[in-house]
């Protein structure tokens, strides 16, 4: 996966999955989505910028970007794999639990 060779990764790059799904490159889209989902599970959101070399987020806030959930939606539509419904519920639960304001 070419993304893992980069030193930094921005949250907006999770939208690359959508482009790959639309181009018919499902295998690469699924692999990239798995990487972003692992980050989501680790931090309950995607860090705005992640340093792959040091394996730490460099920008610690999450501005509610829609790219990851859009990628999840497109992958579900393309594959009909219920795993992506599970991912959607994880994202929804994380947003409800960690991003609400009082």
Order of alpha helices (4+ residues) and beta strands (2+ residues): beta-alpha-alpha-beta-beta-alpha-alpha
